[in-house]
Amino acid sequence: MRRTVPRLLILDILGQAATHLSVLSLHKLVSSLYETVNVSTIYRNVTVMTQHGVLHSIDYAGETLFGIAVVPHHHLICRRCGTLVELPADHLSEAVARVMASSGFEMSSDGQVLSGRCHRCRHAIRDLS
């Protein structure tokens, strides 16, 4: 893969964001630094970067989100506020193995998307009670 300005900016932005972003969010941030970039350029670049294993993607709430593919991990997403947290894959490896053994269903050892409520939202709901 060639090093291009859009690719370097995408990596820099995702690294600083420490979360996963959509093509539109990436476009907004990249274009604030590199005005001539259009959304199709961002889309093509994240596609190529995903195919080469530099990025990975998850689908959530009808949107594809992209993150840096550093180590195998799962995704925890808050249903209330949308916060996304990465959980190292080895934290759930026993649970994945038990699910596969008991159900016969073959699961990926990483990349699972689990939803619930984050710490902040759980406490906000308790405070309303």
C-alpha positions in Angstrom: 0.0 0.0 0.0 1.2 3.5 -0.8 1.5 6.1 1.8 -0.9 8.8 0.8 -2.1 11.9 2.7 -5.7 10.7 3.2 -4.4 7.2 4.5 -2.0 8.8 6.9 -4.7 11.2 8.2 -7.2 8.4 8.6 -4.7 6.4 10.7 -3.8 9.5 12.7 -7.5 10.4 13.4 -8.4 6.9 14.3 -5.4 6.6 16.6 -6.3 9.8 18.4 -10.0 9.0 18.5 -9.3 5.7 20.3 -12.7 4.5 18.9 -14.3 3.4 15.7 -15.6 6.0 13.2 -17.9 6.0 10.2 -16.8 7.1 6.7 -18.8 10.3 7.2 -17.2 11.1 10.5 -13.8 10.3 9.1 -14.5 12.6 6.1 -15.5 15.4 8.3 -12.3 15.2 10.4 -9.9 14.5 7.4 -11.4 17.3 5.3 -10.9 19.8 8.2 -7.1 19.1 7.7 -7.0 18.3 4.0 -9.8 20.3 2.3 -9.6 18.7 -1.1 -10.5 15.2 0.0 -14.0 13.9 -0.8 -16.1 11.3 0.8 -15.5 8.7 -2.0 -11.8 9.0 -1.4 -12.3 8.2 2.3 -14.5 5.3 1.4 -12.0 3.8 -1.1 -9.2 4.2 1.4 -10.9 2.6 4.3 -11.9 -0.3 2.1 -8.4 -0.8 0.8 -6.9 -0.4 4.3 -9.4 -3.0 5.7 -8.6 -5.4 2.9 -4.9 -5.1 3.8 -5.6 -5.7 7.5 -4.6 -2.2 8.6 -8.2 -1.4 9.6 -11.2 -3.5 10.6 -14.9 -2.7 10.5 -18.0 -3.5 12.5 -21.6 -2.9 11.6 -23.6 -1.3 14.3 -27.0 0.5 14.1 -27.1 0.4 10.4 -23.6 2.0 10.1 -20.2 0.6 9.3 -17.6 1.8 11.8 -13.8 1.5 11.2 -11.0 1.1 13.7 -7.3 0.3 13.7 -6.6 -3.4 13.6 -4.0 -3.7 16.3 -4.7 -6.8 18.3 -7.7 -9.2 18.2 -10.6 -7.8 20.3 -14.3 -7.7 20.8 -16.5 -4.6 20.9 -18.7 -3.5 23.8 -21.3 -0.9 22.7 -23.5 1.1 25.0 -27.1 1.0 23.8 -27.9 4.3 25.5 -25.0 6.6 24.5 -23.2 4.6 21.8 -19.9 4.5 23.6 -17.7 1.8 22.1 -15.1 0.0 24.1 -12.6 -2.6 22.9 -12.1 -5.8 25.0 -9.1 -8.0 24.3 -10.2 -11.2 22.6 -8.5 -13.4 25.3 -10.9 -11.9 27.9 -13.8 -13.8 26.3 -11.9 -16.9 24.9 -13.3 -19.3 27.5 -16.8 -18.0 27.0 -16.5 -18.3 23.2 -15.2 -21.9 23.6 -18.1 -22.8 25.9 -20.7 -21.4 23.5 -19.1 -23.4 20.6 -18.9 -26.6 22.6 -22.5 -26.4 23.9 -24.2 -25.2 20.7 -22.1 -26.6 17.9 -22.1 -23.0 16.5 -18.7 -21.9 15.2 -17.9 -18.4 16.4 -15.1 -16.1 15.5 -12.6 -15.8 18.3 -12.5 -12.0 17.9 -14.7 -9.3 16.5 -17.9 -10.0 18.4 -20.2 -7.0 19.1 -21.8 -7.1 22.6 -24.3 -4.4 23.6 -25.4 -3.2 27.0 -25.0 -0.1 29.1 -21.7 1.6 30.0 -20.7 2.4 33.5 -21.8 6.1 33.1 -25.2 5.2 31.7 -25.9 2.6 34.4 -25.2 5.1 37.1 -27.2 7.8 35.3 -30.3 5.5 35.3 -29.8 4.6 39.0 -29.5 8.3 39.9 -32.9 8.9 38.2 -34.6 6.3 40.4 
